[in-house]
Amino acid sequence: MINEKQILPLKGMRALVTGGAQGIGAGICLGLASAGASVAIIDKKIEKTERVANEITANGGLAFAISGDIISKDGCHQVIADSIKKLGGLDILVNCAAPGRDRTMLGKLADADWDTHYQIVLNAAVTLIDAASEDLRLSGHGAIVNISSATSMSIAIDQCSWPYHISKAGLNHLTRWLAIRLGGLGIRVNAVAPALVDRDTGPKLTDNSEHQAVIKEIVPLGRAGNAQDIAQAVVFLCSKQSSYITGQIITVDGGLGINEVFGASLRVFKSGRENSS
């Protein structure tokens, strides 16, 4: 519930979030709204998109569900136009949309799903930013946040195809390039890279007791992340509190990335052996 007495770091700001119908995207929409922003939620899954918008509205916020397919240039320009019409302008753009992970592509080289990842993760982000840049400039405090992944910097060969890894790695470098390209317009560009994240609905990573045991051993904070953890990082990067931060990839992983692999694996092995004896 939005409380007018609390400090709202994004009060009066207008945000567009792609891929906002579920998961991390939905969490980001809810987080931005809780921080005072009005939100245009973009997704092909319009029923789920409307549910997120209705939840925000029920809690005193303002949100619009917009059906859009950003795989084409025309589609990207249309969702920007629709969002600006609904919101009255644009201060924040969050590129969260990404293809579903197709397990048939794991380990595959030729004929892997590169075209889909390129079109949605990279090309759509560029097209949306290009279409939105003038309105972001006019806002006077434009902020872009790209949702990357820990797999942009390390390899999860049994969880993601190589196009997923490479597109997210490309998104990181695109973030840096855009920060330089758009900095003179007063637009900041950053990325958030989540690692192990539990779903808000449906089966969770930590529903599995073995997964839970491993996470407790390898993640310094001892738990998987959640959509709210990612949303809080996004809110910070969109707020005036981060007004001198641009071109950065903020890893939100509970410390997982700083853990030495052999030692962490050995602890998991020893723990499993002790529990089985």
Order of alpha helices (4+ residues) and beta strands (2+ residues): beta-alpha-beta-alpha-beta-alpha-beta-alpha-alpha-beta-alpha-beta-alpha-alpha-beta-alpha
